[in-house]
Amino acid sequence: MANPLKEEAKLYKQIKDENIKVPFEVWDLMYHRIGDALTAINLSCEYYLLINQDMPIDQAKRIENYTRLIKLVTDKITMKSSQNDPNFPEFKINPDLHPAILEMFMHYIPNDMNCINLIIGDTIDPIDPHPVSVEKIKRILNSARSSKAFMDRLREATSQTVKF
Amino acid sequence: MDKNQSLKLLVVDDEPGIVDFTEKIYARRGFVTFGATDGIAAVEIFQKERPEISLIDIHMPYSLIDGIETLRRIKQINPNACCIMITRITDNEAVRQAKALGALRYVTKPLELADLDKVIEEAKEKVQNG
């Protein structure tokens, strides 16, 4: 799970004071691509915790694929990948994120995904592949929840909430 | 006997991992579960099995019909069908349409099990209390 940024409170204050927003296209991409992948990670972890069994290697590999996709999305949002990316045909704009937002995007989700990948990487190591233990599943779930919590916090801080 | 045992739950999402684990989790809780990764298959299952509760993803780019059209067809088969829609926080228009078509509730991705438990419990009470 990603550690909180030291200057997190200051960044959120800046977002609020300066009324900084995240472009709709960025939220849309995040909630579409990251939303599906985080949901799948959450539910698969919850299932193995529910039955109190280790997660098989095949499922661990699927989780690695989800984290790879999430990393692709965050790279796209933070402009690490090129524009007109065929992986993201719906994302045609230059997000031009405010530095305060960018710093958060570059910290939380990538670090949470790295935490998950470190656990999964150990599991699917071709020399000694082994199932993911229940304790490690809990850590994966915590990291996935941390990314969701970040998305919720940021959406709240930018006052970009939707009421049904 | 688990009081959920007689209830059928249909899970519709174009992400197979979500369908698979939602089915597995609620099967362990006593539901009879069915899964579909596209809307057409979901409507066929609904027609045949008549599940009391349907959990339908709105945005399904890999499905022949999206979640709204799936909901519309399910409601044509049974106007009283209890349907919970899964959506993105940015899908305002789709949410409005789903509400107009008679969806019971909405939940937004990324989902956690607690989010699903809450809406499915609500749907279950609605089904059991008529």
Contacts between the chains, C-beta under 8 A, distances in Angstrom:
chain1	res1	chain2	res2	distance
A	24	B	90	6.6
A	27	B	89	6.9
A	27	B	90	5.3
A	28	B	88	7.0
A	28	B	90	4.5
A	31	B	88	3.9
A	31	B	89	5.3
A	31	B	90	5.6
A	31	B	108	7.4
A	31	B	109	6.3
A	31	B	110	7.9
A	32	B	59	6.4
A	32	B	88	5.7
A	32	B	90	7.9
A	34	B	110	6.9
A	35	B	88	5.9
A	35	B	108	7.7
A	35	B	109	3.3
A	35	B	110	4.8
A	35	B	111	8.0
A	36	B	15	4.8
A	36	B	18	6.9
A	36	B	109	6.3
A	38	B	109	7.4
A	38	B	110	3.6
A	39	B	15	7.4
A	39	B	18	5.5
A	39	B	109	5.0
A	39	B	110	5.0
A	39	B	111	4.4
A	40	B	15	5.7
A	40	B	17	3.7
A	40	B	18	5.1
A	40	B	21	7.2
A	42	B	110	6.7
A	42	B	111	6.6
A	42	B	112	5.2
A	42	B	113	6.8
A	43	B	17	7.5
A	43	B	18	6.2
A	43	B	21	3.9
A	43	B	22	5.9
A	43	B	25	6.7
A	43	B	111	7.3
A	43	B	113	6.5
A	44	B	17	6.3
A	44	B	21	4.9
A	46	B	21	7.4
A	46	B	25	6.4
A	46	B	112	7.6
A	46	B	113	4.3
A	47	B	21	4.8
A	47	B	24	5.2
A	47	B	25	5.3
A	50	B	25	6.2
A	50	B	28	6.3
A	51	B	28	7.1
A	62	B	17	6.1
A	66	B	17	7.4
A	144	B	110	7.8
A	145	B	112	6.8
A	147	B	110	7.7
A	148	B	110	4.6
A	148	B	112	7.1
A	151	B	110	7.2
A	155	B	89	7.0
A	161	B	89	8.0
A	162	B	89	5.2
A	162	B	90	7.3
A	162	B	92	6.1
A	162	B	95	7.9
A	164	B	95	5.7
A	164	B	99	7.3
A	164	B	106	5.3
